Amino acid sequence: MSQPTDKRLIALVGALAGERRTTHTAGYPLDAAKMLPLADVVLLVAAGNSSVMLFRYTAHGEFGGDTWHATPDDAQEQADYEYGDALGQWVEVPEDVKDAHAFAVQYAFDRLNGRDW
């Protein structure tokens, strides 16, 4: 029996159309000024089939939150829910990259730094 492999995927986030979709577990009602920044990139990290995290970052390295999910598909569905049409294509993090978080931030910075919005 083969071992499940780790999965690391990133997707850029463009401009959101409409209202920001978020879920918070504490602090209702949440003051908009205290919310985490909007993500420019999301990083999905799956350790086999047992633990999947979805991380959100800005192109300048600000942390935008994280959520746990049961499967990679669940994490991708959450990202689809939060970002809709603004969510870009999922891209695999190269295997030789040791720090997927730093890679995701640099990937977003390199591609989004000159945007007009």
C-alpha positions in Angstrom: 0.0 0.0 0.0 1.4 3.4 -1.0 1.7 6.4 1.3 -0.5 9.4 0.4 1.7 12.2 -0.8 1.8 15.8 0.4 0.1 18.4 -1.7 1.0 22.1 -1.9 -1.0 24.3 -4.2 -1.3 28.1 -4.6 -3.8 30.3 -6.4 -3.7 34.1 -6.9 -6.7 36.2 -5.8 -7.8 39.1 -7.9 -10.2 41.9 -7.2 -13.3 40.8 -5.4 -16.7 41.6 -6.9 -19.3 42.2 -4.3 -19.2 41.6 -0.6 -16.3 40.0 1.2 -17.2 36.4 2.3 -15.7 35.5 5.6 -16.4 33.3 8.6 -15.2 34.2 12.1 -15.6 32.1 15.1 -15.4 34.8 17.7 -15.9 38.5 18.2 -19.3 39.1 16.5 -20.0 41.6 15.2 -16.5 42.1 13.9 -15.3 45.6 13.3 -14.1 45.8 9.6 -11.0 47.7 10.8 -10.0 44.7 12.9 -10.4 42.1 10.1 -7.3 40.4 8.6 -6.2 41.8 5.3 -7.7 40.6 2.0 -5.6 37.8 0.5 -3.6 38.1 -2.8 -2.7 34.5 -2.7 -3.9 31.3 -1.0 -1.8 28.3 -0.2 -3.2 24.8 0.3 -1.0 22.5 2.3 -2.1 18.8 2.6 -0.1 16.3 4.7 -1.3 13.1 3.1 -5.0 12.8 3.6 -5.1 13.7 7.3 -4.5 17.4 7.6 -5.3 20.2 5.1 -4.7 23.8 5.8 -5.6 26.8 3.7 -3.5 29.9 4.3 -4.1 33.4 3.0 -1.4 36.0 2.5 -1.0 39.4 0.9 1.6 40.0 -1.8 3.6 41.9 0.9 3.6 38.9 3.3 0.8 40.0 5.6 -1.0 37.0 7.1 -4.7 36.9 6.1 -5.9 33.9 8.1 -6.0 30.1 7.9 -8.5 27.4 8.1 -8.4 23.6 8.6 -10.2 21.3 6.1 -10.8 17.5 6.0 -9.7 17.1 2.4 -7.9 19.2 -0.3 -11.2 19.3 -2.2 -12.9 20.9 0.8 -10.1 23.5 1.1 -10.5 24.4 -2.6 -14.2 24.6 -2.2 -13.7 27.0 0.7 -11.4 29.2 -1.5 -14.0 29.1 -4.3 -16.7 30.2 -1.8 -14.6 33.1 -0.4 -13.1 34.4 -3.7 -15.5 33.2 -6.4 -14.4 34.4 -9.9 -11.5 36.3 -8.3 -9.7 33.0 -7.5 -7.1 32.2 -10.1 -5.9 28.8 -11.3 -4.4 26.4 -8.8 -0.6 25.9 -9.4 1.6 23.3 -7.7 4.4 24.5 -5.6 7.6 23.0 -7.0 8.9 20.0 -5.1 12.3 21.6 -4.5 10.7 24.6 -2.6 11.3 24.1 1.1 9.2 27.1 2.4 5.9 27.0 0.5 4.6 30.1 2.5 7.6 32.3 1.4 7.2 30.9 -2.1 3.5 31.8 -2.2 4.1 35.4 -1.0 6.9 35.9 -3.6 4.8 34.4 -6.3 2.0 36.9 -5.6 4.4 39.8 -5.2 6.1 39.0 -8.6 2.8 38.8 -10.4 0.6 41.3 -8.7 2.9 44.1 -7.7 2.3 46.2 -10.8 -1.5 45.8 -11.0 -3.7 48.8 -11.3 -6.4 47.8 -8.7 
